[in-house]
Amino acid sequence: MSIHALALLTALEYKLLSHFLQYPAQVHSREQLLAAGDITQSSQYERNIDTHIKSLRAKLRRCSDRQYLLTHRGFGYLCVPAGQQETGPC
């Protein structure tokens, strides 16, 4: 991701991306992502993380056609680093 692209990320998107990169190839629940983004855990905010992931995906897509953030229904989200392929259903 270029410096210019990083400048387009919101503070929360940057925190989420940093969290994903610290723990690659690991499924993260909404609760874990809320904690990583320093957001108070509340059912009110739990679904908002989906919107932030959607926005982050769109911004990452501007830099590459590759899908880095995958959804594991019922579990959470997964970051697949470059050079690795996701195995199993998403």
N, C-alpha and C positions, 0 to 999 in steps of 0.2 A: 504494500500500500504506500502510495507516495505521501510526501509531507503535505502537499496540497489537499489530498483526499482526507488525511487525518484532521486537517484544519476544519473540514466540513462536519466532523462528528460533534454531537452535543457532548456535554460532560458525562451524562449517563451512558451514552453509546460508547464512549471511550472506555469507561469503567467496565462495561460489559465485554467489550472486545478484549481488553487486558485480562479479564478473568478467564475468558475462553482460551486465550493464548497461554496463560499460566497452567491450565489444566486441559491440554488438547486431548481429543479422542475420548472424552469423558462426558457422559450425559449429565446435564445440570438441570435441576428442577426449578420451577418458577421461584420457589422460596429461596433457593441458593442464589439465584440471580438477583433477587430483591436485596438480599444481604450484601452481595458483591457491589451493588449499586448504591449502598447505604440508604436504602429506602425502607421506611418502617413497614414491617410485615403486617399486612392487613388484607382481608379478602377484597377490599375496595381497590387495592393496587395490584393484586395478583394477576389479573387479566391484562392490566396495562403493559406488563412486560412483553406481551405478544406484539403490541404496537411498536414498542421500541426495537424488538428483534426484527420486525418487518422493515422498519426504517433503516436499521443497520444493514440488513441484507441488500436493500436497494442501493445503499451507498457503496457497499463492497462490490456489487455487480457493475458499478461504473468503472471499476478498476480491472475487473476480470469477469469472464462469462461463467467461471466456475462457481458452483454453489458450495460455500464454506460452512454455512450454518444450516444444519438439518434438524427437522422436528422428529422426535420419537414420541408418537402419540401415547398419552397416558404417563409419560415419564418426564419429558422436558426437551431440552435442546442440546445439540452436539456440534462441536466445531471439528471439522476434518481438515487438518493442516495440508498444505500443498505437498504433493508427492505421496499422499496416502489416499486410499479409497475406502469408502464406507462399506461395511459388510452387514448384511441383514436388512430387514425391512425398516423403513422410516415411517 
